[in-house]
Amino acid sequence: MAIDATNPQGARIAPDRLTRGQQAATLVAVALASVMLPLAVTAPAVALTQLAADLDASVGEAQWVQNAYNVTFAAFMLAAGGLADRFGRRRILVVGLVVFTAMATVIGLSSNIIVIDIARAVQGVGAAGIMTSGAAILADAFRGAARARAFGVLGTSFGFGLAMGPFVAGLMVNFLNWRMVFLMNLVFAAVVLLLVRSLRESSDPDATSVDWGGVITFSTSLFLLSMAFVQGAETGWLSAGAIGSAVGFVLFLAAFVVVESRVRRPMFDLSLFTRPTFVVVVCQPFTITFGFVVLLVYLPPFFQGVGGFGAAEAGALLLPLTLPVLALPMLAGQLAARIPLRFMLATSSLLIAGGSLWLMVLQPGQPWTALAAPLAVFGVGVGSAFGVMDNAALSSVEVERAGMASGIFNTMRIAGESVAIAGAGSLLATLSLRGLDLPFATTEQERVLAGEATQGRLDTALGQFASADRDSALEAVSASLTSAMHTAFLGLALLALAGAVVTFLVVKESELRKAG
């Protein structure tokens, strides 16, 4: 909505409708910009093995290539939404795009793992600007059924990035090198910058100053949570670093709640969380996206490590999982006009639960056909949800607050991904270590073996043993890592099942559609 400067009362009036050409340009620009965000998560997962080996990075340093991006992405989502509401969604989209691609260039040209980790953190800040402003721009440009279709396209763009990320990255790693996985973002950015002049600027006329207290406390709490997972896997869950980080997370999260309750226009409107439907909708990423990201990030290293596949093959093995996420969001967006959203979201979670349980057939070196069906069931569950989740969240608030609603929902989405990546990596390494009992290895050697195997770097891990012991070490770590993956799949199934039940029982359809 906009303020008419000629109206002495400053009354809000509906903005002029965009022409079809303007709407098309808006949709293409936002969709292309959004493709880069999931690519920045899934593509590096395939490239990480080569990147870490090329730069001689430790397990912790390599893990922060993923963690740094996701932590800042989630932590600055709300701040980006507030800035977009106050200073303009198109302006923040452009700023986010420039920051994102500049850091992608730094990463693609750097040979220092610390520089790359820092650049990934800054890249996450740019991604937050793109995500929140893009969704709010669509909410302003489209109404009713057209908005549902637009968010179906947005879901498809995310699905494309998720679906093609592992496959494209595998090809680039095999035939070029890991640096191109990051530098390819420049092509998308150039096209979006050409289209951005066609976008209408919009903002919230009631927006005030940015809630920096909330930004600082929330960002710090999320960073400390990720640190707790990393420290737990590297130094033990009862180490001073892990316990201190966990305690710090709780304290800063409590401080965040206190700060937000005292701010006139908080970036995280706590009053919204008195609505059960809103709470369940914005928490959908924890049951929908959580498990999907775990598979995208940790199955490729499994395939490359104990599975013995190359990077391109590892990416191709994920296609039964990722192609439904590319194909289904548009269809789901159309079905949302006829089928209750709570039924659609609950069914999606049930499919994910079923696919997770079926994936417990995973074994090293098995033919791809053994995993195609369970991966496809999981992918159908995720893809059917992607076309409706964003629209459901934004339809719960007034269009003037679209930036905040997008910020809250996508904070939950990316926070879920951040926790999933950090937590699953630590869980897999910890369970793999517990399953090892090598008479010829020290505790530290077993810890290195478990950590490196989780990231697909078996050549590096096995190099610490005498040649006569390497076959035994490979057999043992293959069995322990596979068992750890089975435990993770069971946990994902239980989480998705709980999400399905809660969604179906709590969500009220009338509250989801009132702003559509």
Sequence and secondary structure as in RCSB ss.txt:
>XXXX:A:sequence
MAIDATNPQGARIAPDRLTRGQQAATLVAVALASVMLPLAVTAPAVALTQLAADLDASVGEAQWVQNAYNVTFAA
FMLAAGGLADRFGRRRILVVGLVVFTAMATVIGLSSNIIVIDIARAVQGVGAAGIMTSGAAILADAFRGAARARA
FGVLGTSFGFGLAMGPFVAGLMVNFLNWRMVFLMNLVFAAVVLLLVRSLRESSDPDATSVDWGGVITFSTSLFLL
SMAFVQGAETGWLSAGAIGSAVGFVLFLAAFVVVESRVRRPMFDLSLFTRPTFVVVVCQPFTITFGFVVLLVYLP
PFFQGVGGFGAAEAGALLLPLTLPVLALPMLAGQLAARIPLRFMLATSSLLIAGGSLWLMVLQPGQPWTALAAPL
AVFGVGVGSAFGVMDNAALSSVEVERAGMASGIFNTMRIAGESVAIAGAGSLLATLSLRGLDLPFATTEQERVLA
GEATQGRLDTALGQFASADRDSALEAVSASLTSAMHTAFLGLALLALAGAVVTFLVVKESELRKAG
>XXXX:A:secstr
 EE TT TT  EE      HHHHHHHHHHHHHHHHHHHHHHHHHHHHHHHHHHHHT  HHHHHHHHHHHHHHHHH
THHHHHHHHHHH HHHHHHHHHHHHHHHHHHHHH   HHHHHHHHHHHHHHHHHHHHHHHHHHHHH  HHHHHHH
HHHHHHHHHHHHHHHHHHHHHHHHHS THHHHHTHHHHHHHHHHHGGGS     TT  S  HHHHHHHHHHHHHH
HHHHHHHHHH TTSHHHHHHHHHHHHHHHHHHHHHHT SS SS GGGGG HHHHHHHTHHHHHHHHHHHHHHHHH
HHHHTTT   HHHHHHHTHHHHHHHHHHHHHHHHHTTTS HHHHHHHHHHHHHHHHHHGGG  TT  THHHHHHH
HHHHHHHHHHHTTHHHHHHTTS GGGHHHHHHHHHHHHHHHHHHHHHHHHHHHHHHHHHT   TTS HHHHHHHH
HHHHTT HHHHHTTS HHHHHHHHHHHHHHHHHHHHHHHHHHHHHHHHHHHHHHHH  HHHHHTT 
